[in-house]
Amino acid sequence: MKDKKVIVTGGMGFIGSHLTEKLLEENEVTVIDNEATGKIDNIKHLLGNKNLTIIRGSIVDLDLTEIFKGKDYVFHLAAIPSVPRSVKDPFASYEANVTGTLRVLIAAKDSGIKKVIFSSSSSVYGDTPTLPKREDMPVNPQSPYAITKATGEMYCRVFQELYGLPTVCLRYFNVFGPRQDPTSQYAAVIPKFITAIMNDESPVIFGDGEQSRDFSFIKHVVSANILSCGSDQTGIFNIACGRRITINELVSYVNEILGKDVKPEYVDSRPGDIKHSLADISEARKFGYDSRGDFKDELSDVIKWFLNNV
């Protein structure tokens, strides 16, 4: 993708900031973010770029049609991205993730956007035992967050069928990488474990630790967004690496890389959490997606970033 004018909603967030950084190499980027979960620090190294425009505000409140006019593509990442948070406050998740997505799609339709790339989630599959997860499987959401993402996908499909707005829905599987916030009570497991073990504190494992995840390195997620946008493909695609890592293995790897032997603390499982997650990523290969990489090498890169920045 080159010489395009693009929108990134949630562009100050963990994934959004990495996507913004990559897109800015050859495009004009407008970031929309209300800083509810994103942080200006995530893109502070980009602030001098003349091709970057920042709009502070919520997709629920802004005049998105006016903002989208004259732009080519929308990468829609703005959301409240947490299963536990959605369990605690389902309405806030609904408003940000469903109402917000609907407003993005309406504005994209009305302003002539060429394609919308929607960030969805593997949580839509729920705890169905079939592995690997395939895009043609029925969705079975187990949390309000998962319901909001499944709803967003359905809106994308309907807007394509009714209004001719091309859409892509990317179902992310447990994304990790630099700049992921470890401080929130809703933080993802990898940054929480890294910072805990760095500080010789026991990482907390919900359940027995034998639950597994298809951890996806951030560079692959960024690549998937850009490749899918530039292709003629539409629809739903799993974005992962096609490998299973247990939570107990994760603790072992972090300890090994840091040269430590910190024991985890086991507590009861959380409502809404799923047991196993593994993706079939063959559909995404249709637009050139390539997730090859070694998990321990990727984890080492993230740990180096945390050692230098936290």
C-alpha positions as CSV (number, residue, x, y, z in Angstrom):
1,M,0.0,0.0,0.0
2,K,1.5,3.3,-1.0
3,D,0.4,7.0,-1.4
4,K,-3.1,6.4,0.2
5,K,-5.0,8.4,2.7
6,V,-6.1,6.1,5.5
7,I,-8.0,6.3,8.9
8,V,-6.9,4.3,11.9
9,T,-9.4,4.3,14.7
10,G,-7.8,3.4,18.0
11,G,-4.4,4.4,16.5
12,M,-2.9,5.2,19.9
13,G,-3.6,1.6,21.2
14,F,-1.2,-1.3,21.2
15,I,-2.1,-2.8,17.9
16,G,-3.2,0.5,16.4
17,S,0.1,2.3,17.1
18,H,2.1,-0.4,15.4
19,L,-0.2,-0.3,12.4
20,T,0.0,3.5,12.3
21,E,3.8,3.4,12.4
22,K,4.0,1.0,9.4
23,L,1.3,2.8,7.3
24,L,3.1,6.1,7.8
25,E,6.1,4.8,5.9
26,E,4.3,5.4,2.6
27,N,0.9,6.8,3.3
28,E,-1.0,9.7,5.0
29,V,-2.6,8.5,8.2
30,T,-5.4,10.1,10.4
31,V,-5.5,8.6,13.8
32,I,-8.8,8.8,15.8
33,D,-8.5,7.9,19.5
34,N,-10.2,9.0,22.7
35,E,-7.3,7.7,24.8
36,A,-9.6,5.5,26.9
37,T,-7.2,2.6,26.4
38,G,-4.7,4.1,23.9
39,K,-1.9,6.4,24.9
40,I,-0.1,9.2,23.1
41,D,3.2,7.8,24.3
42,N,2.6,4.8,21.9
43,I,3.0,7.2,18.9
44,K,5.2,9.9,20.4
45,H,8.0,8.9,18.1
46,L,5.7,9.6,15.1
47,L,4.5,13.0,16.2
48,G,6.9,14.9,13.9
49,N,5.7,13.1,10.8
50,K,4.0,15.6,8.4
51,N,1.8,12.8,7.1
52,L,0.2,12.1,10.5
53,T,-3.0,13.8,11.7
54,I,-4.4,13.1,15.2
55,I,-8.0,13.6,16.1
56,R,-8.7,13.2,19.8
57,G,-12.3,12.0,20.4
58,S,-14.7,9.1,20.5
59,I,-16.0,7.3,17.4
60,V,-19.4,7.4,19.2
61,D,-19.4,11.2,19.3
62,L,-17.4,12.6,16.3
63,D,-18.7,13.5,12.9
64,L,-17.0,10.6,11.2
65,T,-18.5,11.2,7.8
66,E,-16.8,14.5,7.6
67,I,-13.5,13.1,8.8
68,F,-13.7,10.2,6.3
69,K,-14.3,12.4,3.3
70,G,-11.5,12.1,0.8
71,K,-9.9,9.2,2.5
72,D,-9.3,5.8,0.9
73,Y,-9.5,3.1,3.6
74,V,-10.5,2.7,7.2
75,F,-8.7,0.4,9.7
76,H,-11.2,0.1,12.5
77,L,-9.4,-0.9,15.8
78,A,-11.1,1.3,18.3
79,A,-12.8,-0.8,21.0
80,I,-12.8,-1.7,24.7
81,P,-10.6,-4.8,24.3
82,S,-11.1,-6.9,27.3
83,V,-13.2,-10.0,28.2
84,P,-13.1,-9.4,32.0
85,R,-13.9,-5.7,31.6
86,S,-16.9,-6.6,29.4
87,V,-18.2,-9.0,32.1
88,K,-17.9,-6.2,34.6
89,D,-19.5,-3.5,32.4
90,P,-21.3,-5.0,29.4
91,F,-23.0,-1.8,28.4
92,A,-19.7,0.2,28.0
93,S,-18.4,-2.6,25.8
94,Y,-21.6,-2.5,23.7
95,E,-21.5,1.2,23.2
96,A,-17.8,1.4,22.2
97,N,-17.7,-1.8,20.2
98,V,-21.1,-2.1,18.6
99,T,-22.5,1.4,18.4
100,G,-19.0,2.6,17.5
101,T,-18.6,0.1,14.7
102,L,-22.0,0.8,13.3
103,R,-21.1,4.5,13.2
104,V,-17.8,3.8,11.4
105,L,-19.6,1.7,8.8
106,I,-22.3,4.3,8.2
107,A,-19.7,7.0,7.8
108,A,-17.6,4.8,5.5
109,K,-20.6,4.1,3.3
110,D,-21.7,7.8,3.2
111,S,-18.2,9.1,2.5
112,G,-17.1,6.7,-0.3
113,I,-14.5,4.7,1.6
114,K,-13.1,1.9,-0.6
115,K,-12.7,-0.7,2.1
116,V,-13.1,-1.2,5.9
117,I,-10.8,-3.5,7.8
118,F,-12.4,-4.5,11.1
119,S,-10.4,-5.8,14.0
120,S,-12.4,-8.8,15.4
121,S,-11.4,-11.5,17.9
122,S,-11.0,-15.2,18.2
123,S,-13.2,-14.9,21.3
124,V,-16.2,-15.2,18.9
125,Y,-15.6,-18.9,18.7
126,G,-16.2,-19.4,22.4
127,D,-15.2,-22.7,24.0
128,T,-16.2,-25.1,21.2
129,P,-13.9,-28.1,21.5
130,T,-13.1,-28.3,17.7
131,L,-9.5,-27.4,16.9
132,P,-8.2,-25.7,14.9
133,K,-10.8,-22.9,14.6
134,R,-12.0,-22.3,11.1
135,E,-13.9,-19.3,9.8
136,D,-16.9,-21.4,8.7
137,M,-17.5,-22.7,12.2
138,P,-20.6,-21.3,14.1
139,V,-19.8,-18.6,16.5
140,N,-20.4,-19.2,20.2
141,P,-19.6,-16.1,22.2
142,Q,-19.0,-16.7,25.9
143,S,-18.7,-13.0,27.0
144,P,-20.2,-9.6,26.3
145,Y,-16.9,-8.7,24.5
146,A,-17.2,-11.6,22.2
147,I,-20.8,-10.8,21.4
148,T,-19.8,-7.2,20.4
149,K,-17.1,-8.6,18.0
150,A,-19.5,-11.1,16.5
151,T,-22.1,-8.4,16.1
152,G,-19.5,-6.1,14.4
153,E,-18.7,-8.9,11.9
154,M,-22.4,-9.3,11.0
155,Y,-22.7,-5.6,10.5
156,C,-19.7,-5.7,8.2
157,R,-21.2,-8.5,6.1
158,V,-24.6,-6.7,5.9
159,F,-23.0,-3.4,4.8
160,Q,-21.1,-5.2,2.1
161,E,-24.2,-7.1,0.9
162,L,-26.7,-4.2,1.2
163,Y,-24.5,-1.2,0.3
164,G,-21.6,-2.6,-1.6
165,L,-19.0,-1.5,1.0
166,P,-16.1,-3.9,0.9
167,T,-15.2,-5.2,4.4
168,V,-12.7,-7.5,5.9
169,C,-13.0,-8.9,9.5
170,L,-9.7,-10.1,11.0
171,R,-10.1,-12.5,14.0
172,Y,-7.0,-11.9,16.1
173,F,-5.7,-14.6,18.3
174,N,-3.9,-13.4,21.5
175,V,-1.7,-10.6,20.0
176,F,1.5,-9.7,21.8
177,G,4.4,-7.4,21.2
178,P,6.2,-4.2,22.4
179,R,4.2,-1.4,23.8
180,Q,1.5,-3.7,25.3
181,D,0.3,-2.2,28.6
182,P,1.1,-4.5,31.6
183,T,-0.4,-2.2,34.2
184,S,-4.1,-2.5,33.7
185,Q,-6.0,-5.0,35.7
186,Y,-7.3,-6.2,32.3
187,A,-3.9,-6.5,30.7
188,A,-3.0,-9.4,28.4
189,V,-1.1,-12.3,29.9
190,I,2.3,-11.9,28.2
191,P,3.1,-8.4,29.4
192,K,1.8,-9.2,32.8
193,F,3.9,-12.3,33.1
194,I,7.0,-10.5,31.8
195,T,6.8,-7.6,34.2
196,A,6.0,-9.9,37.1
197,I,8.9,-12.2,36.6
198,M,11.2,-9.3,35.8
199,N,10.3,-8.0,39.4
200,D,10.6,-11.5,40.9
201,E,6.9,-11.6,41.6
202,S,4.8,-14.7,41.0
203,P,2.7,-14.4,37.8
204,V,-1.0,-15.2,38.5
205,I,-2.4,-18.1,36.5
206,F,-6.2,-18.5,36.3
207,G,-6.9,-22.2,36.3
208,D,-4.4,-25.0,36.1
209,G,-2.2,-23.4,33.4
210,E,-2.8,-26.1,30.8
211,Q,-5.1,-23.8,28.8
212,S,-3.4,-23.0,25.5
213,R,-3.3,-20.0,23.2
214,D,-2.3,-19.3,19.6
215,F,-0.1,-16.3,20.5
216,S,0.2,-13.9,17.5
217,F,3.2,-11.6,17.2
218,I,2.3,-8.0,16.4
219,K,4.2,-7.7,13.1
220,H,2.0,-10.5,11.7
221,V,-1.1,-8.7,12.7
222,V,0.1,-5.4,11.1
223,S,1.0,-7.3,8.0
224,A,-2.5,-8.9,7.8
225,N,-4.2,-5.5,8.0
226,I,-2.2,-4.0,5.2
227,L,-2.2,-7.1,2.9
228,S,-6.0,-7.7,3.3
229,C,-6.7,-4.0,2.6
230,G,-4.6,-4.1,-0.6
231,S,-6.1,-7.3,-1.9
232,D,-9.5,-8.0,-3.5
233,Q,-10.4,-10.4,-0.7
234,T,-13.3,-9.7,1.6
235,G,-14.9,-11.6,4.5
236,I,-13.7,-13.1,7.7
237,F,-10.1,-14.3,8.3
238,N,-8.3,-15.9,11.3
239,I,-5.1,-14.0,12.1
240,A,-2.7,-16.1,14.2
241,C,0.4,-18.3,13.9
242,G,-1.2,-21.8,13.9
243,R,0.6,-23.0,17.1
244,R,-0.4,-23.8,20.6
245,I,1.4,-22.6,23.7
246,T,0.2,-23.4,27.2
247,I,0.2,-20.8,29.9
248,N,2.5,-23.0,32.0
249,E,4.9,-23.2,29.0
250,L,4.8,-19.4,28.7
251,V,5.9,-19.0,32.3
252,S,8.7,-21.4,31.7
253,Y,9.9,-19.6,28.6
254,V,9.8,-16.1,30.2
255,N,11.8,-17.5,33.2
256,E,14.3,-19.1,30.8
257,I,14.8,-15.9,28.7
258,L,15.2,-13.8,31.9
259,G,17.4,-16.3,33.6
260,K,15.0,-16.7,36.5
261,D,13.0,-19.4,38.3
262,V,9.9,-17.5,39.6
263,K,7.0,-19.9,40.4
264,P,3.5,-18.9,39.4
265,E,0.5,-18.5,41.7
266,Y,-2.6,-20.5,40.7
267,V,-6.1,-19.2,41.3
268,D,-9.6,-20.0,40.2
269,S,-10.5,-19.7,36.5
270,R,-12.3,-16.5,35.4
271,P,-15.8,-16.4,33.9
272,G,-15.8,-16.0,30.1
273,D,-12.3,-17.4,29.6
274,I,-11.9,-20.2,27.1
275,K,-9.7,-23.3,27.5
276,H,-8.0,-23.7,24.2
277,S,-7.4,-21.6,21.2
278,L,-5.8,-22.6,17.9
279,A,-6.4,-21.1,14.4
280,D,-6.6,-22.5,10.9
281,I,-4.9,-19.7,9.0
282,S,-5.2,-21.1,5.4
283,E,-7.9,-18.6,4.4
284,A,-5.6,-15.6,5.2
285,R,-3.0,-17.0,2.9
286,K,-5.3,-16.0,0.1
287,F,-4.1,-12.4,0.5
288,G,-0.5,-13.3,1.1
289,Y,-0.5,-13.7,4.9
290,D,2.7,-15.3,6.2
291,S,3.0,-15.9,10.0
292,R,6.2,-17.9,10.0
293,G,8.4,-17.2,13.1
294,D,9.7,-18.8,16.3
295,F,7.7,-18.0,19.4
296,K,10.7,-17.9,21.7
297,D,12.6,-15.5,19.4
298,E,9.5,-13.3,19.3
299,L,9.1,-13.5,23.0
300,S,12.8,-12.6,23.5
301,D,12.3,-9.4,21.4
302,V,9.3,-8.4,23.5
303,I,11.2,-9.0,26.8
304,K,14.1,-6.9,25.5
305,W,11.7,-4.1,24.9
306,F,10.3,-4.4,28.4
307,L,13.7,-4.4,29.9
308,N,14.6,-1.2,28.2
309,N,11.2,0.6,28.5
310,V,9.4,-0.4,31.7
